[in-house]
Amino acid sequence: MTGGRLKSGSGSLLGETSVDYVDNFTADLAFLSCTGITPTHIYMSSESQAILKKKMMAHAEKTVLLADHSKFGARSYYRLARTETLEAVITDEKPGADFVANLEANEVELLYGN
């Protein structure tokens, strides 16, 4: 655990302590969630969560996004990253053609159930 300020509801540990802690590590893969995803961007509803996730992405060789079907087409408060920065997207249902085309164009692997 990173330490930091506990965000109620999400169980996230956030703040300067957690961001500084992540600076001590490298990773092959970072698995992240999001609040929403459009064909070109990934969104978070919390700036403090997004800052920590950006730091994790910077310290990982590759980033994999985990997002259920309800996240596709949703935007939120804070833009986390462009979808082209991802290695893969894992979801429960195949997203719409615009998402699939953009992911394919940017060589982002798409894995889904069904």
Secondary structure as the mmCIF struct_conf table of DSSP 4:
data_model
#
loop_
_struct_conf.conf_type_id
_struct_conf.id
_struct_conf.beg_label_comp_id
_struct_conf.beg_label_asym_id
_struct_conf.beg_label_seq_id
_struct_conf.end_label_comp_id
_struct_conf.end_label_asym_id
_struct_conf.end_label_seq_id
BEND BEND1 GLY A 4 GLY A 4
STRN STRN1 ARG A 5 LYS A 7
TURN_TY1_P TURN_TY1_P1 SER A 8 GLY A 11
STRN STRN2 SER A 12 LEU A 14
BEND BEND2 GLY A 15 GLY A 15
HELX_RH_AL_P HELX_RH_AL_P1 GLU A 16 VAL A 22
TURN_TY1_P TURN_TY1_P2 ASP A 23 ASN A 24
STRN STRN3 ALA A 27 LEU A 32
BEND BEND3 THR A 35 THR A 35
STRN STRN4 GLY A 36 ILE A 37
BEND BEND4 PRO A 39 THR A 40
STRN STRN5 HIS A 41 MET A 44
BEND BEND5 SER A 45 SER A 45
HELX_RH_AL_P HELX_RH_AL_P2 GLU A 47 ALA A 58
TURN_TY1_P TURN_TY1_P3 HIS A 59 HIS A 59
STRN STRN6 ALA A 60 LEU A 66
HELX_RH_3T_P HELX_RH_3T_P1 HIS A 69 LYS A 71
STRN STRN7 PHE A 72 PHE A 72
TURN_TY1_P TURN_TY1_P4 GLY A 73 GLY A 73
BEND BEND6 TYR A 77 TYR A 77
STRN STRN8 TYR A 78 ARG A 82
HELX_RH_3T_P HELX_RH_3T_P2 THR A 83 THR A 85
BEND BEND7 GLU A 87 GLU A 87
STRN STRN9 ALA A 88 THR A 91
BEND BEND8 ASP A 92 GLU A 93
HELX_RH_AL_P HELX_RH_AL_P3 ALA A 97 ALA A 105
TURN_TY1_P TURN_TY1_P5 ASN A 106 GLU A 107
STRN STRN10 GLU A 109 TYR A 112
#
